[in-house]
Every structure is written in C-alpha cells, then in structure tokens.
Amino acid sequence: MSHPILNDAVAKMKKSVDYTLHEFSAIHTGKATPTMVEGVMVEAYGSTMRLKECAAISTPDARLIQIQPWDAGVSKAIVKGIQEANLGFNPIVDGKLIRIPLPEMSRERRLEFVKTAHKLAEEGRVHVRNIRRDALETLKKAKLPEDEAKRVEKEIQAATDKSIKEIGDHLAHKEKDLMTV
C-alpha cells in the first residue's frame, strides 16, 4: 500500500540518484566515450548549441573520440568549443572529421577525478536526505493515523537508505574504473 507522500519522495530520490549517475558519467576514466564531449557548447548558425546537436560523435577505439560535423562549416566552431570547454583535449581536424586523441591519465589526474566523484556522490546523498526531510515534514502536517504515519515514515527511510546505497555502489564502481589503468 503506497502513499502519495511516499510516492513523491521515491520519485524525487530516483531523480536525484539518476542525476548523480549522469554527473558521474561526465567524469572520464581515460576510456573514450561520446558523453565526454556531447555537452560541449558550440557557437553555430548564430546560436549556441550542444555538440551532439550539430555532429555525430563516435569512439572508434578506447583512446579516440571522433566527431563528424553534419555541416563542414561548423568544424572550426566545434574545435573552438572543445578548446574553450577546458577538458584537456587537443582536437585535430582531419578532412571532414575532428579527432580527439585522449591523453594518458596520470595517477594525480585519476585521483583528482576520484575526488570529484566523491564530491558529486556527497552532493547526491545530501539531496536525497533533503528529500527525506521534506517528505517527513509533509507527513507530519498530513496528520495521518499514527500507525499509517509510522509505516510511511519507515518506508521513506527505506527508500532513503536504498538511494544512498545506490549512490555509494556507483561511486565504488566509478572509483575502480578511474584507478584501473
């Protein structure tokens, strides 16, 4: 038997966990993935758009990102966008393609990324706890019968624990990815 306050809290916690995992995916582990650059902002056609909106992005191997603009006229803008994004990449224009060879990551750089992942995980956990707090306040105001209130409170706590554990599991996985050379 679910309750609207519980359902709302669970949905918000899921969004919070998903957001944290999405943030994790932007931390690169030294293996090429399109997510490393798809959010780069490119000035093209008189407006600013994401790279994935003006080019096909692929990873022919683990050390290379390849970008194929849909219009060769935006190549320079793409290169400029990647350089301005300060990702530490050095894009090379090769005919109609833009290639980004990934630099080998030093141990220091890997540890920096691990720190970033820990910070993102903590932000995610804090967000989940804030959702729990708001849900419990809403529950108090709802003046439900005591046994129902206790049950919903327990379930909100269970959802909180599950969300925090999920963030922790993904953090451990990300850390392992980052430290595996």
BELBEL-V409285 format. One record per pair of residues at least 12 apart in sequence whose C-alpha atoms are under 8 Angstrom apart, sorted by the first residue. I is the first residue (numbers start at 0). J is the second residue. Records with the same first field share a line. If there is no record, write none. Layout:
BEGIN
I->J, J
END
This chain:
BEGIN
1->151
2->151
4->134, 137, 138
5->134, 151, 154, 155
8->130, 131, 134, 155
9->155, 158
11->130
12->127, 130, 158, 159, 162
13->162
15->123, 126, 127
16->123, 127, 162, 165, 166
18->123
19->119, 120, 123, 166
20->166, 169
22->119
23->116, 119, 173
26->112, 116
27->112, 177
28->109, 176, 177
29->61, 62, 101, 102, 103, 104, 177
30->61, 62, 101
31->58, 60, 61, 62, 63, 64, 101
32->57, 58, 61, 64
33->56, 57, 58, 64
36->50, 81
37->49, 50, 51, 56
38->50, 51
39->80, 81, 84
40->80, 81, 84
41->76, 77, 79, 80
42->76, 77, 80
43->73, 76
50->77
53->68, 69, 70
54->66, 67, 68, 69, 70
55->67, 68, 69
62->100, 101, 102
63->98, 99, 100, 101
64->98, 99, 100, 101
65->96, 97, 98, 99
66->96, 97, 98
67->95, 96, 97
68->95, 96
71->95
74->92, 95, 97
78->90, 91, 92, 97
88->100, 101, 102
106->178
109->177, 178
110->177, 178
112->177
113->173, 174, 177
116->170, 173, 174
117->170
120->166, 167, 170
123->166
124->162, 163, 166
127->159, 162, 163
128->159
131->155, 156, 159
134->155
135->152, 155
138->152
END
